[in-house]
């Protein structure tokens, strides 16, 4: 019983780290919840826990690094989206946000 509670607490904490890190990066709430569910579910059923730890750690490190950047780079999701839109327009693919 204690093992199940520990697994649940560990997976909920991974969900929280992933969710709040993505929110800090400027990702929408729905997408943050969906990506946060990956470590939550994988951790709770104890399958591929290394992958779920890696996902949460990678997102947390990116979020921590982005907090050190100047204010013009705060919304990482918008910067990446704009970059891909520019690349798509240069290749003649049109606008991806239509």
Secondary structure by P-SEA (a helix, b strand, c coil): caaaaaaaaaaaaaaaaaaaaaaaacccaaaaaaaaaaaaaaaaaccaaaaaaaaaaaaaaaaaaaaaccccccaaaaaaaaaaaaaaaaaccccccc
